[in-house]
Amino acid sequence: MDDAVKTSEDLFLASFEGGYEDEAPWDAVRALRHRNTAEVFKLASAYCRSGKPIRRARALDVLAQLGAGPPPSDRPYLNASVSIALAHLREEDPLVVHSAAWALAHLRDERAVGALIERRNDPDPDVRLAVAYGMAGPERPEATQTLIELMEDEDEEVRNCATFGLGTTYGEDGSGRIGTVDSAEIREALRKRLDDPFGEVRDEAVWGLAKRRDSQGLRLLVDRLEAQEWVTGDEMAAAEALDFGYDTPIEKLLGGLRNLLSGQGSESDNHPAR
């Protein structure tokens, strides 16, 4: 039966079947998230009280992105979903804790961020990955510090997510302009990852530095583009550093980067990229 014609109860039951990573139960979870009705929220809340961990975990997976898309203020179940996830983050069952952490990482209100920061040293790398994911986005000093800490994590995926999160952290300057948050501490944390054994982490570090018009990041980006061996993302980072469109030809990007290095090299290491 097509998910669109199944009842919400049928979809929940389907989500409890199979292994946690199986595609079919995740299809049911996604269908429930998209449905986003009072009935779905009521059922998810009820299943969060189930005696079976898989049912609590799946219900949290639904709440994680129930009605996602509109601004948080337009999601009627967001506050209640955060409260439910916070309660389950204190459970002992690892699967439920995993789902609660990822629910909070997606919900991302102040309570969620604060609770995730407290789990930054969790022994489960997937929970630490959820923490890193939940810190990304708008500037919060405590979240920035958590990302810097997780950039030193032993797990490469955690380091990768944290480096991406720090590289893309944004905020508002004194004039009200939104841009990439910059500081000497942030640049130093990104520079440390330029020698990371995981290539994707190195990429994120280069892009994060280049978008801040840091001379080392700009030079590395120029070297990559000149060698015509760039990876997807290099050209986007160059365009963002120059405030050009993403469809700008590579040669024009290279020219702009070279101009930055030759004319603003000394300043580019000291001025925020707002």
Secondary structure as the mmCIF struct_conf table of DSSP 4:
data_model
#
loop_
_struct_conf.conf_type_id
_struct_conf.id
_struct_conf.beg_label_comp_id
_struct_conf.beg_label_asym_id
_struct_conf.beg_label_seq_id
_struct_conf.end_label_comp_id
_struct_conf.end_label_asym_id
_struct_conf.end_label_seq_id
HELX_RH_3T_P HELX_RH_3T_P1 ASP A 3 VAL A 5
BEND BEND1 LYS A 6 LYS A 6
HELX_RH_AL_P HELX_RH_AL_P1 SER A 8 SER A 15
TURN_TY1_P TURN_TY1_P1 PHE A 16 PHE A 16
BEND BEND2 GLU A 17 GLY A 18
TURN_TY1_P TURN_TY1_P2 TYR A 20 GLU A 21
HELX_RH_AL_P HELX_RH_AL_P2 GLU A 23 ARG A 35
HELX_RH_AL_P HELX_RH_AL_P3 ALA A 38 TYR A 47
TURN_TY1_P TURN_TY1_P3 CYS A 48 ARG A 49
BEND BEND3 GLY A 51 LYS A 52
HELX_RH_AL_P HELX_RH_AL_P4 PRO A 53 ALA A 64
TURN_TY1_P TURN_TY1_P4 GLN A 65 GLY A 67
BEND BEND4 GLY A 69 PRO A 70
HELX_RH_3T_P HELX_RH_3T_P2 PRO A 72 ASP A 74
TURN_TY1_P TURN_TY1_P5 PRO A 76 TYR A 77
HELX_RH_AL_P HELX_RH_AL_P5 LEU A 78 LEU A 89
TURN_TY1_P TURN_TY1_P6 ARG A 90 ARG A 90
BEND BEND5 GLU A 92 GLU A 92
HELX_RH_AL_P HELX_RH_AL_P6 PRO A 94 LEU A 107
HELX_RH_AL_P HELX_RH_AL_P7 GLU A 110 ILE A 117
TURN_TY1_P TURN_TY1_P7 GLU A 118 ASN A 121
BEND BEND6 PRO A 123 PRO A 123
HELX_RH_AL_P HELX_RH_AL_P8 PRO A 125 MET A 135
BEND BEND7 GLY A 137 GLY A 137
STRN STRN1 PRO A 138 PRO A 138
HELX_RH_AL_P HELX_RH_AL_P9 PRO A 141 LEU A 150
TURN_TY1_P TURN_TY1_P8 MET A 151 GLU A 152
BEND BEND8 GLU A 154 ASP A 155
HELX_RH_AL_P HELX_RH_AL_P10 GLU A 156 GLY A 167
TURN_TY1_P TURN_TY1_P9 THR A 168 THR A 168
STRN STRN2 TYR A 170 GLU A 172
TURN_TY1_P TURN_TY1_P10 GLY A 174 SER A 175
BEND BEND9 GLY A 176 GLY A 176
STRN STRN3 ILE A 178 THR A 180
HELX_RH_AL_P HELX_RH_AL_P11 ALA A 184 LYS A 192
HELX_RH_3T_P HELX_RH_3T_P3 ARG A 193 ASP A 195
BEND BEND10 PRO A 197 PHE A 198
HELX_RH_AL_P HELX_RH_AL_P12 GLY A 199 LYS A 211
TURN_TY1_P TURN_TY1_P11 ARG A 212 ARG A 213
HELX_RH_AL_P HELX_RH_AL_P13 SER A 215 GLU A 226
TURN_TY1_P TURN_TY1_P12 ALA A 227 GLN A 228
HELX_LH_PP_P HELX_LH_PP_P1 TRP A 230 VAL A 231
TURN_TY1_P TURN_TY1_P13 THR A 232 GLY A 233
HELX_RH_AL_P HELX_RH_AL_P14 ASP A 234 LEU A 242
TURN_TY1_P TURN_TY1_P14 ASP A 243 ASP A 243
TURN_TY1_P TURN_TY1_P15 TYR A 246 ASP A 247
HELX_RH_AL_P HELX_RH_AL_P15 ILE A 250 SER A 268
TURN_TY1_P TURN_TY1_P16 ASP A 269 ASN A 270
BEND BEND11 HIS A 271 HIS A 271
#
